[in-house]
């Protein structure tokens, strides 16, 4: 079994992410790294199943409760490769109460080359979700597109979580 049997075709997902970014005016040169992609589950049973299957592909992981739900963050044994990006991290999100999401890849997160305020100013035409912009630990900007979301931050999730 390979990782795509567990998470689906991440390359098709990332094709959509990068198409949306390009149309919105973002440049790949602004990104230091694509540090991880995330899979959201519809049920807690689905979360446990994906988590257990994914751990076969992980060399280290951290599972904790964040914002009232379980989240698994792991460092992959073999990074996912897409274009010039080597993606070392993966995140699995259990559902939040009263949120309805289908199982599948949901978002990608990039470490940017500038500060968040500089990045936000450069893209002042973008309607960023600012819910985590003032967060103490690894603040971020988020933009939502049809079929995916993209988050931008200054540090890799794996660095922040020491994985």
Buried (B, 14 or more C-beta within 10 A) or exposed (E): EEBEEBBBEBEEBBEBBBEBBEEBEBEEEBBEBBBBBBBBBBEEEBBBBBBEBBBEBBEEBBBEEEEEBBBBBBBBEEEBEBEEBBBBBBBBBBBEEEEEEEBBBBBBBBBBEBEBEEBBEBBEEBEBBEEBBEEEEBBBBBBBBEEBBBBBBBBBBBEBBEB
